[in-house]
Structures are given as structure tokens and as C-alpha cells.
């Protein structure tokens, strides 16, 4: 049975990758890329590659569009009640890529064990080593530091609605083009909603 790590290039999945490697487990780390991750996440992936860590880079599309363009032209935004972006651009593409039956390691830490759930696909078994071994986020950071690696930022798209004000302020300062893209997206979605309301 093939083994995969669903790799987001954030703290938890990086710590889990290092833990699995230390345990001598044979697996393939796969990064599902919707084309709109935070610039620092792409830099971290390059950094890991330079350090010799192998990660399969899977570019994902929906209706032949990356996530940002899909939202821009469809006038659709995810929200806390409907995270369709994760399903369309992460979960489904990964499940399609995996050779089944498969074991899939997920970087959910002990502090968020309530998120550890079985896969809806009966040919995929989700495994949560961080939960099973009682490893929380602070312990994940320690694992990364002990391996001599930089600690990554929280993974996610640059426009993610789960980002806080400080993160958007940082984006505006350091990546003004991406910040402008957020404004353009909001304007495009608002315009499309107004047009549909007039039809």
C-alpha cells in the first residue's frame, strides 16, 4: 500500500515530514498548489528543495483555472461556513493523485485533534501521527529547529479569510502586488454580485 504525506509546507506538515523520515518510513510528500499560496510558502518549498527534501509539487485547477482566477471570474468567495476552496483545490486533487488503496499522513497536531477524521474515500486511510504521539504545535516547532531548519509561516493562500489583520498588514508591506490582488478580487466579486442582482 502506498504512503503519502499531505504536505502544506507549514509548521505541522514540515514537522511531520521530519518525524516520518526519522522513523525510516517510506512515503511521498505531496504539495497541492492552487496557484495562490502565500509567497513565503513558495520560498519555503524552494528552501526545502535546496536542503535536499523531496516534495512532489502538484499544481491544481478547477474548470482549468487556478484558485484566484476561478474566484475572480466566477465571483465566488469561500467563507467560514463553506470552505469549498480546500475541497476543490486540495482534497479532491490529492485523492485523485494518490494510488489507491493508500495511507495518508496528515499534519494535524495534538492541540487540534478534534479535526482528525476518517477519509470519506474508503480506499484512503488517514493517519495522524502528531495526534497519536501527543505532539502539539510548540513541539512541532521544536522538531523543526532541532533539525536545523527555519520554521515556516502558517501555510495558506495569500488572501485566506482565516488570516488576521497583522498578516494582511504584513502582506501589504512586503508583497504589495498580492495585496492589490486581494482588493481587485473583492471589487470583481462585488461587481459580479451587483450584475447578477440586476438580472
N, C-alpha and C positions, 0 to 999 in steps of 0.2 A: 504494500500500500504506500503510495507517495505521500510525502510530508511537506507541508508548506507553512511559511510564516507570512501572515498578512502584515506587511511592513508599511507603517505610516511615516517613518523617519522622525518620529517624535521620541520623547523620553522612554515611554513604556516599551514600545516595539524595539527600540535600539537596545535597551537593557535585556529584553527577552532574547534577541538575536545573540547577544554575547553569552547569555546563560546557556542557551542551546548548544552553542559552539563549544563552550567549556565542558559540557556534558557529553560531547562527542556525537551528538545527534545529527543525522544526515537529513537536510531539509533544503528547500529552495525559498529564499526570501523574495517576495513579490510586492512591488510598489505599484498600486493602481493610481495612475496620474490623470486627473480630469483636465489638466492643462491650466489650472488656476491656483496651484498651491502657492503659499507664501514664498517669496523669493529666497528667504533664508533656508527653507526646506530643500529647494533645489541645490543650493550651495552646500548643504549638509550631505546630500546624496553624493555630490562630487567629492566631497571631503572623505566620505567613507570609501568611495571607489579608490581614491588615492592611497588610502590606508590598507587597501587590499581586501576589503569586504565586498562580496559579490551580491548584488541586488538586481533582480530582473525588473526592468522598467517597462511597465505595461501602460501604454497610452490608451485612454478610454474615451469613447464617443457615444453619443445618443443622437439618433437621426443624423449621423455624420457630422455632428457638431461637438466641440469641446464644451465644458460646462458653462463658461462665461458667455460664449456666443449663443448657446442654447437659451439661457435666461434672457439675454439681450433681445433676441429675435422672437422668442415665444412669449415674452412678457411674464415669465413665471419666476417667482422667488420662493425658495424654501423658507420654512419657519419652524419654531419650536414644536409645533403640532404635526408638521408634515415634513420630515427630513428626506424627501424623495431624492435629493441630490446624492446622498450616501448610497441609497439603494441602486439608483441608475448608474452611477459613476464609480462606485467602489464594489459593493457586494456582488451584483449580478455579473460584471466583467470578470471579477476574480473567480467566481463559481464557474463561469464558462471556461476560463483558462485552466483551472485545475483538472488534472487527470483523475477521474473518479473510478473507484472509491478513494477518498483522500482524508488524511488527518490534517487539520489546520490549527496552527498555534495562533492565539490571539493575545495581544498585549493589554489585557485588562488587569489592572493591579488589584491588590487585596482591598484597598480602600474603596473600590468601586465594584466589588464582587456582585452587587445586585444586577450588573449589566451582563454577567456571564450566563449566556443562554445557549441552548442547543440550536444547531442549524436547522432551518426549515427544509433543507435539502437532505433527504435520507441517505444520500451517498457521501455526505460530508460530516465528519465528526469534529466538532470544535473542542479544542483543548486549551485550558487556562493555567499554565504553569505558575504564573505570578500569584494567582489566587490560591492555588493548591499549596504553594510554598510560603504563603503569608508575606509576600513581598509587596510593600506599598510604594508610593511614588518616591519618597525620600530614599528608600533602599534602592530603587531603580537608578536614581542619580548617583548613588554611591558606587553601584556596579559599573556604570559608565566611566566615572572618574578613576576607579581602580584599574580600568583597562587603558588608562592614559588618553582617553578620547574627550573631545569637547562635548559638553552637554547641549543637546539641540533645543530649539524652541518648541513650544507646543505645535504639533502639526495641524494643518487645516488650510483651507483656501483663504486667500488674502481678504476676501470680502465676507468671510463667515459671520453669520449673525450671532454666533456664540462668543465672538471676540469682544473684549472690553474696551472702554474708552481709551485707556492708556495704550492698548495695542493699535487702535486706529490712529492715535496721535503719533505713535512711533512710525507707523506706515506713512503718514503724511510727511513726516520729517525726512525719512530715509528713502522712501520709494514713492515720490510724488506722482509718477506715471500710474502706478497701481491705484493710488488713492483717487486720482482723477477718473480712473476706470469705474470705481465704485459710484462716483457722482453721475457719470454718464449712464451707468446701468440703472440707477434709481430714476433718472429723468426718462429713459427709454421705457421702463416698465410703467411709470405713471402715465406717460403719453399713450401707450397702448391700452391701458385700462380706460382712459378717457374716451378714446376712439370706440372701444367696444361698448361703452355705456351709451354712446350716441347712436349706435346701430339699431 
